[in-house]
Amino acid sequence: MKKINLSLEEAELMNYNDIAHIILAENGKKMKINDLFAEVGKILEMDESEYAEHIADFFELLSTDKRFIMLEDGNWDLKIKHNKGMETFEDDEEDDDIVLEDDDVNQEDDMFDEDTDKSEDDDVDDDDLSDLVIVDDLEDEANM
């Protein structure tokens, strides 16, 4: 394993995941999370209790940082090393979506909305509340 040229003062100003990125980039090989965090701990001169206290935080950082990838064998590596050969999709590719023409859409609407006037706005219906009846629980109890 290569010696990382990072001073304690520099490392203390960095996040764990930034230090891990430097370690993986410099060494050029994938690592188990325990080994990777042990290297981070050596650079930050952590004792065993600090290591045990922060390993879960480190795992969460790696899991949410898009620069890292967890491989099938449980090792972690830089994602950029594993994007080669992966198929990517462009936004401008032709989609095979079905597009309904206006006439088709209107015919569908006619099937469901036979009683509505097409000139009215569908979002505003004042008649929805006209049949609403408010029942007061106290009046019901008095009538019983």
N, C-alpha and C positions, 0 to 999 in steps of 0.2 A: 504494500500500500504506500502510495506517495505521501510525502510530508506536505501538508498544506501550508503555504506561506501566508498566514493570516495572524496578525498580532491579537493578543487578548483585548486590547483597547478597541481595535476595529471590530472584532467579533461581538463584543458586548453591545455595540451599536446596531447590530443586525438581528433579524429574526432567525429562529431555528431553521426555517425552511430556506432562507437565503444562504445560510452556512451549508446546509445539506446540498443545495444546488451546486455550490462551489466544490464540495467534496466529490459529488458524482461526476461533475464535469472534468475535474482534474484527474481523478482515478480512471475514468472511462469504463467502469464496470458497474453492474447492478449490485445491490446490497440488500440484506435483510434489514428490517426497520430497527431491530435492536442494535445491530452492528453500526448502522448509519448514525443512530442517535448516540451511540458510544463515542463515535468519532467527533460528533458535535460537542459532546460532553468533555472530551479531552481538550478540544480547542478552547472551550469556555471554562476549563478547569473545574468542572462540577464534581461534587462528591457523590457517593452512591445514593444518599437520601434525596438529593436534588434530581438525580437521574430518574429515580423511581417516581418522584412527584410530578415530573414534567413529560414522561414518555407518552402519556395519553394525549396531552396537548399537542405534542409533536406529530402523533398519528393523525389527529384532526387537521392540523395544518397541511400535512402532505396530501390528505384526502381531498381537501378543498382547493389546493393550489393546482391550477391547470398545467403547470410546468412538469409535474410528476405523474408517473403512471405506476400502478401496482400490477405486476405481471402475474401470470397464472401460477407460477411457482412460489409466489409470496414475496418475491424480491421487488424492490423499488428501483426505478431508474428515471432518467429524464425522458419525457414524452417525445421530444424532438428526435431521439434516436430510434423510436419505434413507429414513426409516421411514414417511413419509407415503405412503399408497396401497398399502403392502405388506399382504398378507393375513396376519393372525395367527390362530393356532388356540388356542382355549380348551381347558383340560383337561376341562371339564364337557360338551363336545360329545358327542353320542351316537356311540358307536363301532359299526362294522359287524362286530365280531368274532363268530365262531361260538362259541356256548356249548354245550358238550356236557352233557347232563343226566346224572345219576348212573348211570342204567341203561345209557346208551350207553358210558360210561367202563368200567363193570364188564364189559360184553360184550367190549370191546376187550381188557381185561386177561385175560379167559378165553381169548381166542384165542392169546395169547402165553404164558400161565402155566398150562398145563393140569395140570402135575404139582405145583404148589405149593398149600399149604393157606392159605386166605385169613385164617385166624386168626393166622398167624405174621407177625411184623414183617419186611417185605421188606429192610430195611436190615441185619439181623443174620442171617447164615447161618453157623452153626458147621460145617456139612458141607463148606464150600468147600475147606477145607484137609485133609480126611480122606484124600484120594487123593494128597496131596503126598508125593513121595519125595525125600529129600535124597541126592545123589550126591556122594561125596567123590572129587575128582580123583586123590588119591594111591592110593585103593583101586583105581580103574580101571586105573591104570598098573601096579600090582602084579599084577593079574589078567591082564594082557596078556602 
